[in-house]
Structures are given as structure tokens and as C-alpha cells.
Amino acid sequence: MSTTPHIDITRYTYRVTWSVEDDEYVATCLELPSLSWLADSQEDALHGMRDLVAETIDDLRANGERVPEPLSSRAYSGKFNLRVGEHLHRKLAIEAAEEHVSLNQYVVRRLTNAS
């Protein structure tokens, strides 16, 4: 009996894009980057990829290997450290001061507008 909790494969992060090189749609899974699936339609590519992810998870469990947790299930603190160098730090601090906001508020705003 497995002690690994059940993982719903629909919770993984999938992407389906057109591959010019393959002349087909290619599906990928962010949590399992070594996998991909080609198909003639987006739907078939996603379906094939989900089947492949399920098979891969079964294989990982059978071999006692770690099964990646879906990004959607992970907890995030909202904090991360970033080293930017003295020159960029000074430039950002000046820009934040010019807008009369904290450096943190300024950087969050810049990151939000960049996405």
C-alpha cells in the first residue's frame, strides 16, 4: 500500500502550443519538464499529455521516486529575496522615492505591470 497521497493530474500546469518544426501541437507539463506529447489537435495533445503524466506518476511511485507536487497545491509566502546589485538598487530606490512609495511597493508595481 502506498503512503504517497493521491495527486489529481488535472491540477498540474499544462501548456499546449503549436510546433512549427513538428507541424503539430505539442503539450507539456511544467512540473514534469522532460515530458511532451505531439498531436494533430490541441485537445488530443492535452489528452495524450495527461495520460503520459498519469503513467509517469505511476512509474515514479512504483520505483519509490519523488512525485512532484502540482504548483497549484504549493503554498507561497509572498516573499522572495532578490540580489540586484548596488547600481540597480540605487536606481530603483530613487525611482520609488520620486513616486513617493516604498521600494517594495514600487518593485511590486513594476513586476505586476510587467506580467
C-alpha distances in whole Angstrom, upper triangle without the diagonal:
4,7,9,11,12,15,18,20,23,23,24,28,29,33,35,38,41,41,44,44,41,43,40,38,35,32,30,27,28,25,24,28,28,27,30,30,34,35,39,38,36,34,33,32,30,28,28,26,24,22,23,21,18,18,18,15,13,15,15,11,11,13,12,15,16,16,19,20,22,26,26,23,25,27,31,33,36,38,38,40,43,45,48,51,54,56,54,53,57,57,54,56,59,58,56,59,61,59,59,55,53,52,48,49,51,48,46,49,49,45,45,48,47,44
4,5,8,9,12,15,17,20,20,21,24,26,29,32,35,38,38,42,41,39,41,37,35,32,29,27,24,25,21,21,25,25,24,27,28,32,33,36,36,34,32,31,30,27,26,25,24,21,20,20,18,16,16,16,12,11,13,12,8,9,11,9,12,12,12,16,16,19,22,23,20,21,24,27,30,33,34,34,37,39,42,45,47,51,53,50,49,53,53,51,52,55,54,52,56,58,55,56,52,49,48,45,46,48,45,42,45,45,42,41,45,43,40
4,6,9,12,15,17,21,20,20,24,26,30,32,36,39,39,43,42,40,42,39,36,33,30,27,24,24,21,21,25,25,25,28,29,33,35,38,37,35,33,32,31,29,27,27,25,23,22,22,19,17,18,17,14,13,15,13,10,12,13,11,12,12,12,15,15,18,21,21,18,19,21,25,27,30,31,32,34,37,39,42,45,48,50,48,47,51,51,48,50,53,52,50,53,55,53,53,49,47,45,42,43,45,42,40,43,43,40,40,43,42,39
4,7,9,12,14,17,16,17,20,22,26,29,32,35,35,39,39,37,39,35,33,30,26,24,20,21,17,17,21,22,22,24,26,30,32,35,34,31,30,29,28,25,24,24,22,19,19,19,16,14,15,14,11,11,13,11,8,11,12,10,10,9,8,11,11,14,17,18,15,16,18,22,25,27,29,29,32,34,37,39,42,46,48,45,44,48,48,45,47,50,49,47,50,52,50,50,46,44,43,39,40,42,39,37,40,40,36,36,39,38,35
4,6,10,12,15,14,15,19,21,25,27,31,34,35,39,38,37,38,35,32,29,25,23,20,20,17,18,22,23,22,25,26,29,31,34,32,30,28,28,27,24,23,23,21,18,19,19,16,14,16,15,12,12,15,13,10,14,15,13,13,12,10,11,10,12,16,16,13,14,17,20,23,26,28,28,31,34,37,39,42,45,47,44,44,47,47,44,46,49,48,46,49,51,48,48,45,43,41,38,39,41,38,35,38,39,35,34,38,37,33
4,7,9,12,12,13,17,19,22,25,28,31,32,36,36,34,36,32,29,27,23,21,18,19,16,17,20,22,20,22,23,27,28,31,29,27,25,25,24,21,20,20,18,15,16,16,13,11,14,14,10,11,14,13,11,14,16,14,14,13,10,12,10,12,15,15,12,15,18,21,24,27,29,29,33,35,38,40,43,47,48,45,44,48,48,45,46,50,48,46,49,51,49,49,45,43,42,39,39,41,38,36,38,38,35,34,37,36,33
4,6,9,8,9,13,15,19,21,25,28,29,33,33,31,32,29,26,23,20,18,14,15,12,14,17,19,17,19,20,24,25,28,26,24,22,22,21,18,17,18,16,12,14,14,11,9,12,12,9,11,14,12,11,14,16,15,14,12,9,9,8,8,12,11,10,12,16,19,22,24,26,27,30,32,35,37,41,44,45,42,42,45,45,42,44,47,45,43,47,48,46,46,43,41,39,36,36,38,35,33,35,35,32,31,34,32,29
4,5,6,8,11,13,17,19,23,26,27,31,32,30,30,27,24,22,18,16,14,15,13,14,18,19,17,19,19,22,23,26,24,21,19,19,19,15,14,16,14,10,12,13,10,9,13,13,10,12,15,15,14,17,19,18,17,15,12,12,10,9,12,11,10,13,17,20,23,25,27,28,31,33,36,38,42,45,46,42,42,46,45,42,44,47,45,43,46,48,45,46,42,41,40,36,36,38,35,32,34,35,31,30,32,31,28
4,5,6,9,10,14,16,19,22,24,28,28,26,27,23,20,18,14,13,10,12,11,11,15,16,14,15,15,18,19,22,20,18,16,16,15,12,11,12,10,7,9,10,7,7,10,11,9,11,14,14,14,17,19,18,17,15,11,11,10,8,11,11,11,14,18,20,24,25,28,28,31,32,35,37,40,44,45,41,41,45,44,41,43,46,44,43,46,47,45,46,42,41,39,36,36,37,35,32,33,34,30,29,31,30,26
4,6,8,9,12,14,18,21,23,27,28,26,26,22,19,17,14,13,11,12,12,13,16,18,15,16,16,18,19,21,19,16,14,15,14,10,10,13,11,8,10,12,10,10,13,14,13,15,18,17,18,20,22,22,20,18,14,13,12,9,11,10,11,15,18,20,24,25,27,28,31,32,35,37,40,43,44,41,41,44,43,40,42,45,43,41,45,46,43,44,41,40,38,35,35,36,33,30,32,32,28,27,29,28,24
4,7,9,12,15,19,22,24,28,29,27,28,24,21,19,15,14,10,11,10,13,15,18,16,17,18,21,21,24,21,18,17,18,17,13,14,16,13,10,13,14,11,12,15,15,13,16,19,17,18,21,22,22,20,17,13,11,9,6,8,6,8,11,14,16,20,21,23,24,27,29,32,34,37,40,41,38,37,41,40,37,39,42,40,38,42,43,40,41,37,36,35,31,31,33,30,27,29,29,26,24,27,26,22
4,6,10,13,16,20,21,25,26,24,25,22,19,16,12,10,7,7,7,9,11,14,13,14,15,18,19,22,20,17,16,17,15,12,13,14,11,9,12,12,9,11,14,13,12,15,17,16,17,20,21,20,18,15,12,9,8,5,7,7,9,11,15,16,20,21,23,23,26,27,30,32,35,38,39,36,36,39,38,36,38,41,38,37,41,42,39,41,37,36,34,31,31,32,29,26,28,28,24,24,26,24,21
4,7,10,13,17,19,22,23,22,23,20,16,14,11,8,6,5,7,9,10,14,12,13,14,17,18,21,19,15,15,16,14,11,13,14,11,10,14,14,11,13,16,15,15,18,19,18,20,23,23,23,20,18,14,11,11,7,7,8,11,12,15,16,20,20,22,22,25,25,28,29,33,36,36,33,33,37,36,33,35,38,36,35,38,39,37,38,35,34,32,29,29,29,27,24,26,25,22,21,23,21,18
4,7,10,14,15,19,20,19,19,16,13,10,7,6,5,6,9,10,10,13,11,10,11,13,15,17,15,11,12,13,10,8,11,11,8,9,12,12,10,13,16,15,15,18,20,19,21,24,24,24,22,19,16,14,14,10,11,11,14,16,19,20,23,23,25,25,27,28,30,31,35,38,38,35,35,39,38,35,38,40,37,37,40,41,39,40,37,36,34,32,31,32,29,26,28,27,23,23,24,22,19
4,7,10,12,16,17,16,17,14,10,8,6,5,6,8,11,12,11,13,12,10,11,12,13,15,13,10,11,13,10,8,12,12,10,11,14,14,13,16,18,17,18,21,22,22,24,27,27,27,24,22,19,17,17,14,14,14,18,19,22,22,25,25,26,26,28,28,30,31,34,37,37,34,35,38,36,34,37,39,36,36,40,40,38,40,37,36,34,32,31,31,28,26,27,26,23,22,23,21,17
4,7,9,13,15,13,13,10,6,6,4,7,9,11,14,14,13,15,12,10,9,9,10,11,10,6,9,10,7,7,10,11,9,12,14,14,14,17,19,19,20,23,24,24,26,28,29,30,27,25,22,20,20,17,17,18,21,22,25,26,29,28,30,29,32,31,33,34,37,40,40,36,38,41,39,37,40,42,39,39,42,43,40,42,40,39,37,35,34,34,31,29,30,28,25,25,25,23,20
4,6,10,12,11,11,9,6,5,7,9,12,13,17,16,15,16,14,11,11,10,11,11,10,8,11,12,9,10,14,14,12,15,18,17,17,21,22,21,23,26,26,26,29,31,31,32,29,28,25,23,23,20,20,21,24,25,28,28,31,30,31,30,32,31,33,33,36,39,39,35,37,40,38,36,39,41,38,38,42,42,40,42,40,39,37,35,35,34,31,30,30,28,25,25,25,22,19
4,6,9,9,7,6,4,6,9,11,15,16,20,19,17,18,16,12,12,9,10,10,9,8,12,13,10,12,15,15,14,17,19,19,20,23,24,23,26,28,28,29,31,33,33,35,32,31,28,26,27,24,24,24,28,29,32,31,35,33,35,33,35,34,36,35,38,42,41,38,39,42,40,38,42,43,40,41,44,44,42,45,42,42,40,38,38,37,34,33,32,31,28,27,27,25,22
4,5,5,6,5,6,6,10,12,15,17,20,19,16,16,15,12,11,9,10,10,11,11,15,14,11,14,17,16,15,18,20,19,20,23,24,23,26,28,28,28,31,33,33,34,31,30,28,26,27,25,25,26,29,30,33,33,36,35,36,34,36,34,36,35,38,41,41,38,40,43,40,39,42,44,41,42,46,45,44,46,44,44,41,39,39,38,35,34,34,32,29,29,29,26,24
4,6,5,7,9,10,13,15,19,20,24,22,20,20,18,15,14,12,13,12,14,14,18,17,15,17,20,19,19,22,24,22,24,27,27,27,29,32,31,32,35,36,36,37,34,34,32,30,31,29,28,30,33,33,36,36,39,37,38,37,38,36,37,37,39,43,41,39,41,44,41,40,44,45,42,43,47,46,45,48,46,45,43,41,41,39,37,36,36,33,31,31,30,27,26
4,6,8,10,10,14,16,19,21,24,22,19,18,17,14,14,11,13,13,15,16,19,18,16,19,21,19,19,22,23,22,23,27,26,25,28,31,30,30,34,35,34,36,33,33,31,29,31,29,29,31,34,34,37,37,40,39,39,37,38,37,38,37,40,43,42,39,42,45,42,41,45,46,44,45,49,48,47,50,47,47,44,43,43,41,38,38,38,35,33,33,33,29,28
4,5,8,8,12,14,18,20,23,21,18,17,16,12,11,8,10,10,13,14,17,15,13,16,18,16,16,20,21,19,21,24,24,23,26,28,27,28,32,32,32,34,32,31,29,28,30,28,28,30,33,33,37,37,40,39,40,38,40,38,40,39,42,45,44,42,44,47,45,44,47,49,46,47,51,50,49,51,49,48,46,44,44,43,40,39,39,37,34,34,34,31,29
4,7,9,13,16,20,22,25,23,21,20,18,15,13,9,9,8,11,12,15,14,13,16,18,17,17,21,22,21,23,26,25,25,28,30,30,31,34,35,35,37,34,34,32,30,32,29,29,31,34,35,38,38,41,40,41,40,41,40,41,41,44,47,46,43,45,48,46,44,48,49,46,47,51,50,49,52,49,49,47,45,45,43,41,39,39,37,35,35,34,31,29
4,6,10,13,17,19,22,20,19,18,16,12,10,6,6,5,7,9,12,10,9,12,14,13,14,17,18,17,19,22,22,22,25,27,27,28,31,32,32,34,32,31,29,27,29,26,27,28,31,32,35,35,39,38,39,38,40,39,41,40,43,47,46,43,45,48,46,44,47,49,46,46,50,50,48,51,48,48,46,44,43,42,39,38,38,36,34,33,33,30,28
4,7,10,14,16,19,18,16,16,14,10,8,6,5,6,6,6,9,9,6,9,12,11,11,14,16,15,17,20,20,21,23,25,25,26,29,30,31,32,30,29,26,24,25,23,23,24,27,28,32,32,35,34,36,35,37,36,38,38,41,44,44,41,42,45,43,41,45,46,44,44,48,47,45,48,45,45,43,40,40,39,37,35,35,34,31,30,30,28,25
4,7,10,13,16,14,13,13,10,7,5,5,7,9,9,8,10,10,6,8,11,10,9,12,14,13,14,17,18,17,20,22,22,23,26,27,27,29,26,25,23,21,22,20,20,22,25,26,29,29,33,32,33,32,34,33,35,36,39,42,42,39,40,43,42,40,43,45,42,42,46,46,44,47,44,43,41,39,38,38,35,33,34,32,29,29,29,27,24
4,7,10,13,11,11,11,9,5,5,6,8,11,10,8,9,9,5,6,9,8,6,9,11,10,11,14,15,15,17,19,20,20,23,25,25,26,24,22,19,18,19,16,17,18,21,22,26,26,30,29,31,30,32,32,34,34,38,41,41,38,39,42,41,39,42,44,41,41,45,45,43,45,42,41,39,37,37,36,33,31,32,31,28,27,28,26,22
4,6,9,8,7,8,6,5,7,9,12,15,14,11,13,12,9,8,11,10,7,9,12,10,10,13,14,13,15,18,18,18,21,23,23,24,21,19,17,15,16,14,14,16,18,19,23,23,27,27,28,27,29,29,31,32,35,38,38,35,36,40,38,36,39,42,39,39,43,43,41,43,40,39,37,34,34,34,31,29,30,29,26,26,27,24,21
4,6,5,6,8,7,7,10,13,15,18,17,14,14,15,11,10,12,11,8,9,12,10,8,11,13,12,12,16,16,16,18,20,21,21,18,16,13,11,12,10,11,13,15,16,19,20,24,24,25,24,27,27,29,30,34,37,38,34,35,39,38,35,38,41,38,38,41,42,40,42,39,37,35,32,33,33,30,28,29,28,25,24,26,24,21
4,5,5,9,9,10,13,16,18,21,20,17,18,18,15,13,16,15,11,12,15,13,11,14,16,14,14,18,18,17,19,22,22,21,18,16,13,10,11,9,9,11,13,14,17,17,21,21,22,21,23,23,25,27,30,33,34,31,32,35,34,32,34,37,35,34,38,39,37,39,35,34,32,29,29,30,26,24,26,25,21,22,23,21,18
4,6,9,9,12,14,18,20,23,22,19,20,20,17,15,17,16,12,12,15,13,10,13,14,12,11,15,15,13,16,19,18,18,14,12,9,6,8,7,7,10,12,12,15,16,20,20,21,20,23,23,26,28,31,34,35,32,33,36,36,33,36,38,37,36,39,41,39,40,36,35,32,29,30,31,28,26,28,27,23,24,26,24,21
4,6,6,9,12,16,18,22,21,19,19,19,15,14,16,14,11,11,13,10,8,11,12,9,10,13,13,11,14,17,16,16,13,12,9,8,10,10,11,14,15,15,19,20,23,24,25,23,26,26,28,30,33,36,37,35,35,39,38,36,38,41,40,39,42,44,42,43,40,38,36,33,34,34,31,29,31,30,26,27,29,26,23
4,5,8,11,14,18,21,21,18,19,19,15,15,17,15,12,13,15,12,11,14,15,12,13,17,16,14,18,20,19,19,16,15,13,11,13,12,13,16,18,17,21,21,24,25,25,23,25,25,27,28,31,35,35,33,33,37,36,34,37,40,38,38,41,42,41,42,39,37,35,32,33,33,30,28,30,29,25,26,27,25,22
4,7,11,14,17,21,21,19,20,19,15,15,17,15,12,14,15,11,11,14,14,11,13,16,14,14,17,19,17,19,15,15,14,13,15,15,16,19,21,21,24,24,28,28,29,27,28,28,30,31,34,37,38,35,36,40,39,37,40,43,41,41,45,46,44,46,43,41,38,36,37,37,33,32,34,32,29,30,31,28,26
4,7,10,14,17,18,16,17,15,12,12,13,11,8,10,11,8,8,11,11,9,12,14,13,13,17,18,18,19,16,16,14,13,16,15,16,19,20,21,24,25,29,29,30,29,30,30,32,33,36,40,41,38,39,42,41,39,42,45,43,43,46,47,46,47,44,42,40,37,38,38,35,33,35,33,30,30,32,29,26
4,7,10,14,14,13,14,12,9,10,11,9,7,10,11,8,9,13,13,12,14,17,16,17,20,21,21,23,20,19,17,16,18,17,18,20,22,23,26,27,31,31,32,30,32,32,34,35,38,41,41,38,40,43,42,40,43,45,43,43,47,47,46,47,44,43,41,38,39,38,35,34,35,33,30,30,31,28,25
4,7,10,11,10,11,9,6,8,9,6,5,9,10,8,10,13,13,13,16,18,17,19,21,22,23,25,22,22,19,19,20,19,20,22,24,25,29,30,33,33,35,33,35,35,37,38,41,44,44,41,43,46,45,43,46,48,46,45,49,50,48,50,47,46,43,41,41,41,38,36,37,36,32,32,33,30,27
4,7,9,9,11,8,6,9,10,8,8,12,12,11,14,16,16,16,19,21,21,22,25,26,26,28,26,26,23,22,24,22,23,24,27,28,32,32,36,36,37,36,38,37,39,39,42,46,46,43,44,48,46,44,47,49,47,47,50,51,49,51,48,47,45,43,43,42,39,38,38,37,34,33,34,31,28
4,6,7,8,6,5,9,9,8,10,13,13,13,15,18,18,19,21,23,23,25,27,28,29,31,29,28,26,25,26,24,25,26,28,30,33,34,38,37,39,38,40,40,42,42,45,49,48,45,47,50,48,46,49,51,48,48,52,52,50,52,50,49,47,45,44,44,41,39,40,38,35,34,35,32,29
4,7,9,7,7,11,12,11,13,16,16,17,19,21,21,22,25,26,27,28,31,32,33,35,32,32,29,28,29,27,28,28,31,33,36,37,40,40,41,40,43,42,44,44,47,50,50,47,48,51,49,47,51,52,49,49,53,53,51,53,51,50,48,46,45,45,42,40,40,39,36,35,35,33,30
4,5,5,6,9,10,11,12,14,15,16,18,20,21,22,24,26,27,28,30,32,33,34,32,31,28,27,28,25,26,26,28,31,34,34,38,37,39,39,41,40,43,43,46,49,49,45,47,50,48,46,49,50,47,47,51,51,48,51,48,48,46,44,43,43,40,38,38,37,34,33,33,31,28
4,6,5,6,9,10,11,12,14,15,16,18,20,21,22,24,26,27,29,30,31,33,30,29,26,24,25,21,22,22,25,27,30,31,34,33,36,35,38,37,40,40,43,46,46,42,44,47,45,42,45,47,44,44,48,48,45,47,45,44,43,40,40,39,37,35,35,34,31,29,30,28,25
4,5,5,6,9,10,11,12,14,15,17,18,20,21,23,24,26,27,29,30,32,30,28,25,24,24,21,22,21,24,27,30,31,34,34,36,36,39,39,41,42,45,48,48,45,46,49,47,44,47,49,46,46,50,50,47,49,46,46,44,42,41,41,38,36,36,36,33,31,32,30,27
4,5,5,6,8,10,11,12,14,15,16,18,20,21,22,24,26,27,28,30,28,28,24,24,24,22,23,23,26,28,31,33,36,36,38,38,40,40,43,43,46,50,50,46,47,51,49,46,49,51,49,48,52,52,50,52,49,48,47,44,43,43,41,38,39,38,35,34,34,32,29
4,6,5,6,9,10,10,12,14,15,16,18,20,21,22,24,26,27,28,26,25,22,21,22,19,21,21,24,26,29,30,34,33,35,35,37,37,39,40,43,46,46,43,44,47,46,43,46,48,46,45,49,49,47,49,46,46,44,41,41,41,38,36,36,35,32,31,32,30,27
4,5,5,6,9,10,10,12,14,15,16,18,20,21,22,24,26,27,25,23,20,19,19,16,18,18,20,23,26,27,31,31,33,32,35,35,38,38,42,45,45,42,43,46,44,42,45,47,44,44,47,48,45,47,44,43,42,39,38,39,36,34,34,34,30,29,30,28,25
4,5,5,6,9,10,11,13,14,16,17,19,20,21,23,25,26,24,23,20,20,20,18,20,19,21,24,27,29,33,33,35,35,38,38,41,42,45,48,48,45,46,49,48,45,48,50,48,47,51,51,49,50,47,46,45,42,42,42,39,37,37,37,34,32,34,32,28
4,5,5,6,9,10,11,12,14,15,16,18,20,21,23,24,23,22,19,19,20,18,20,21,23,25,28,30,34,34,36,35,38,38,41,41,45,48,48,45,46,50,48,46,49,51,49,48,52,52,50,52,49,48,46,43,43,43,40,38,39,38,35,34,35,33,30
4,5,5,6,9,10,10,12,14,15,16,18,20,21,22,20,19,16,16,17,15,17,18,20,22,25,27,30,31,32,32,34,34,37,38,41,45,45,42,43,46,45,42,45,48,45,45,48,49,47,49,45,44,42,39,40,40,37,35,36,35,31,31,32,30,27
4,5,5,6,9,10,11,12,14,15,17,18,20,21,19,18,15,14,15,13,16,16,17,20,23,25,29,30,32,31,34,35,37,39,42,46,46,43,43,47,46,43,46,48,46,45,49,49,47,49,45,44,42,39,39,40,37,35,36,35,32,31,33,31,27
4,5,5,6,9,10,11,12,14,16,17,19,20,19,19,15,16,17,16,19,19,20,23,26,28,32,33,35,34,37,38,40,42,45,49,49,46,47,50,49,47,49,52,49,49,52,53,51,52,49,48,46,43,43,43,40,38,39,39,35,35,36,34,31
4,5,5,6,9,10,10,12,14,15,16,18,17,17,14,14,16,15,18,19,20,22,26,28,31,32,34,33,35,36,38,40,43,46,47,44,45,48,47,45,48,50,48,48,51,52,50,52,48,47,45,42,42,43,39,37,39,38,34,34,36,34,30
4,5,5,6,9,10,10,12,14,15,16,14,14,11,11,12,12,15,16,17,18,22,24,28,29,30,30,32,33,36,37,40,44,45,42,42,46,45,43,45,48,46,45,48,50,47,49,45,44,42,39,39,40,37,35,36,36,32,32,34,31,28
4,5,5,6,9,10,11,12,14,15,14,14,11,12,13,13,16,17,17,19,23,25,29,31,32,32,35,36,38,40,43,47,48,45,45,49,48,45,48,51,49,47,51,52,50,51,48,46,44,41,41,42,39,37,39,38,35,34,36,34,31
4,5,5,6,9,10,10,12,14,13,14,12,14,16,16,19,20,20,22,26,28,32,33,35,34,37,37,40,42,45,48,49,46,47,51,50,48,50,53,51,50,54,55,53,54,50,49,47,44,44,45,42,40,41,41,37,37,39,37,34
4,5,5,6,9,10,11,12,11,11,9,11,13,14,17,19,19,20,24,26,30,31,32,31,33,34,37,38,41,45,46,43,44,48,47,45,47,50,48,47,51,52,50,52,48,46,44,41,42,43,39,37,39,39,35,35,37,35,32
4,5,5,6,8,10,10,9,9,6,9,11,12,15,17,16,18,21,24,27,29,30,30,32,33,36,38,41,45,46,43,43,47,47,44,46,49,48,46,50,51,49,50,47,45,43,40,41,42,38,36,38,38,34,34,37,35,31
4,6,5,6,9,10,10,11,9,12,14,15,19,20,19,21,24,27,31,32,34,33,36,37,40,42,45,48,50,47,47,51,50,48,50,53,51,50,54,55,53,54,50,48,47,43,44,45,42,40,42,42,38,38,40,38,35
4,5,5,6,9,8,10,10,13,15,17,20,22,21,22,26,28,32,34,35,34,36,37,39,41,44,48,49,46,47,50,50,48,50,53,52,51,54,56,54,55,51,49,47,44,45,46,43,41,43,43,39,39,41,39,36
4,6,5,6,5,7,6,10,13,15,18,20,19,20,23,25,29,31,31,30,32,34,36,38,41,45,46,44,44,47,47,45,47,50,49,48,51,53,51,52,48,46,44,41,42,43,40,38,41,40,36,37,39,37,34
4,5,5,6,7,7,11,13,15,19,20,19,20,23,26,29,31,32,31,34,35,38,40,43,46,48,46,45,49,49,47,49,52,51,49,53,55,53,53,50,47,45,42,43,45,41,39,42,42,38,38,41,39,36
4,6,8,10,11,14,17,19,22,24,22,23,27,29,33,35,36,35,37,39,41,43,46,50,51,49,49,53,53,50,52,55,54,53,56,58,56,57,53,51,49,46,47,48,45,43,46,45,41,42,44,42,39
4,5,9,10,14,17,20,23,25,23,24,27,29,32,34,35,34,36,37,39,41,44,48,49,47,47,51,51,49,51,54,53,52,55,57,56,56,52,50,48,45,46,47,44,42,45,45,41,41,44,42,39
4,7,9,13,15,18,21,23,21,21,24,27,29,32,32,32,33,35,37,40,42,46,48,46,45,49,50,47,49,52,51,50,53,55,54,54,50,48,46,43,44,46,42,40,43,43,39,40,43,41,38
4,6,10,13,16,18,21,19,19,22,24,27,29,30,28,30,32,34,36,39,42,44,42,42,46,46,44,46,49,48,47,50,52,50,51,47,45,43,39,41,42,39,37,40,40,36,37,39,37,35
4,6,9,12,15,17,16,15,18,20,23,25,26,25,27,28,31,33,36,40,41,39,39,43,43,41,42,46,45,43,47,49,47,47,44,41,39,36,38,39,35,34,37,36,33,33,36,34,31
4,6,9,12,14,13,13,17,19,22,24,25,25,27,29,31,34,37,40,42,39,39,42,43,40,42,45,44,42,46,48,46,46,43,40,38,35,37,38,34,32,35,35,31,31,34,32,29
4,6,9,11,11,10,14,16,19,21,22,21,24,25,28,30,33,37,38,35,35,39,39,36,38,41,40,39,42,44,42,43,39,37,35,32,33,34,31,29,31,31,27,28,30,28,26
4,6,8,7,7,11,13,17,19,20,20,23,24,28,30,33,36,38,35,34,38,38,35,37,40,39,37,40,42,40,41,37,35,33,30,31,32,29,27,29,29,26,26,29,27,24
4,5,5,7,11,13,16,18,20,20,23,24,27,29,33,36,37,34,34,37,37,34,36,39,37,36,39,41,38,39,35,34,32,29,29,30,28,25,27,27,24,23,26,25,21
4,5,5,9,10,14,14,16,16,20,21,24,26,30,33,34,31,30,34,33,30,32,35,33,32,35,37,35,35,32,30,28,25,26,27,24,21,23,24,20,20,22,21,18
4,6,8,10,14,14,17,18,21,23,27,28,32,35,36,32,32,35,35,31,33,36,34,32,36,37,34,35,31,30,29,25,25,27,24,21,23,24,20,19,22,22,18
4,7,10,13,15,17,18,22,24,27,30,33,36,37,34,33,37,36,33,35,38,36,34,37,39,36,37,33,31,30,26,27,29,26,23,26,26,23,22,25,25,22
4,6,10,12,14,15,18,21,24,26,30,33,34,31,30,34,34,30,32,35,34,31,35,37,34,34,31,29,27,24,25,26,24,21,24,25,21,21,24,23,21
4,7,9,11,13,17,19,23,25,29,31,33,30,28,32,32,29,30,33,32,29,32,34,32,32,28,26,25,21,22,24,22,19,22,23,20,20,23,23,21
4,6,8,10,13,16,19,22,25,28,29,26,25,28,28,25,26,29,28,26,29,31,29,28,25,22,21,18,19,21,18,16,19,20,17,17,20,20,18
4,5,8,12,15,18,21,24,26,28,25,23,26,27,23,24,27,26,24,26,29,27,26,22,20,19,15,17,19,17,15,18,19,17,17,21,21,19
4,7,10,13,17,18,22,24,25,22,20,23,24,20,21,24,23,20,23,25,23,23,19,17,16,12,13,15,13,11,14,16,13,13,17,17,16
4,7,10,13,16,19,21,22,20,17,21,21,18,19,22,21,19,22,24,23,22,18,16,14,11,13,15,12,11,15,16,13,15,18,18,17
4,7,10,13,16,18,20,17,16,19,20,17,18,21,21,19,22,24,23,23,20,17,14,11,14,15,12,12,15,15,13,15,18,17,17
4,7,10,13,15,17,15,13,17,18,15,16,20,20,18,21,24,23,23,19,16,14,11,15,15,12,13,17,16,14,17,20,18,19
4,6,9,12,14,12,10,14,15,13,14,18,18,17,20,22,22,22,19,16,13,12,15,14,11,12,16,14,13,16,18,17,18
4,6,9,11,10,9,12,14,13,14,17,18,17,20,22,22,23,20,17,14,14,17,16,13,15,18,16,15,19,20,19,20
4,7,8,6,6,10,10,10,12,14,15,15,18,20,20,21,19,17,13,13,16,15,12,15,17,15,14,18,19,17,19
4,6,6,6,9,10,11,12,14,16,16,18,20,21,22,21,18,15,16,19,17,15,18,20,17,18,21,22,20,23
4,6,5,6,9,10,10,12,14,15,16,18,20,21,20,17,14,16,19,17,15,19,21,19,19,23,23,22,25
4,5,5,6,9,10,11,12,14,15,17,19,20,19,18,14,17,19,16,15,19,20,17,19,22,22,21,24
4,5,5,6,8,10,10,12,14,15,17,18,17,15,12,14,16,13,12,15,16,14,15,18,18,17,20
4,6,5,6,9,10,11,12,14,16,16,15,13,9,11,14,12,11,14,16,14,15,18,19,18,21
4,6,5,6,9,10,10,12,14,15,15,13,10,13,15,13,13,16,17,16,17,21,21,20,23
4,6,5,6,9,10,11,13,14,14,13,10,13,15,12,11,15,15,13,16,19,18,18,21
4,5,5,6,9,10,11,12,11,10,7,10,11,8,8,12,12,10,12,15,15,15,18
4,5,5,6,9,10,10,9,8,6,9,11,9,9,13,13,13,15,17,18,18,21
4,5,5,6,9,10,10,10,9,12,13,10,12,15,15,14,17,19,19,19,23
4,5,5,6,9,9,10,8,12,11,8,10,13,12,11,14,16,15,16,20
4,5,5,6,5,6,5,9,8,5,8,11,10,10,13,15,15,16,19
4,5,5,6,7,8,11,11,9,12,14,14,14,17,19,19,20,23
4,5,8,10,11,14,13,10,13,16,14,14,18,19,18,20,23
4,6,9,10,12,10,8,12,13,11,12,16,16,15,18,21
4,7,9,12,10,9,13,14,13,14,18,18,18,20,23
4,6,8,6,6,10,11,10,12,15,15,16,18,20
4,5,5,6,9,10,11,12,14,15,17,18,20
4,6,5,6,9,10,10,12,14,15,16,19
4,5,5,6,9,10,11,12,14,15,17
4,6,5,6,9,10,10,12,14,16
4,6,5,6,9,10,11,12,15
4,5,5,6,8,10,10,13
4,5,5,6,9,10,11
4,5,5,6,9,10
4,5,5,6,9
4,5,5,7
4,5,6
4,6
4
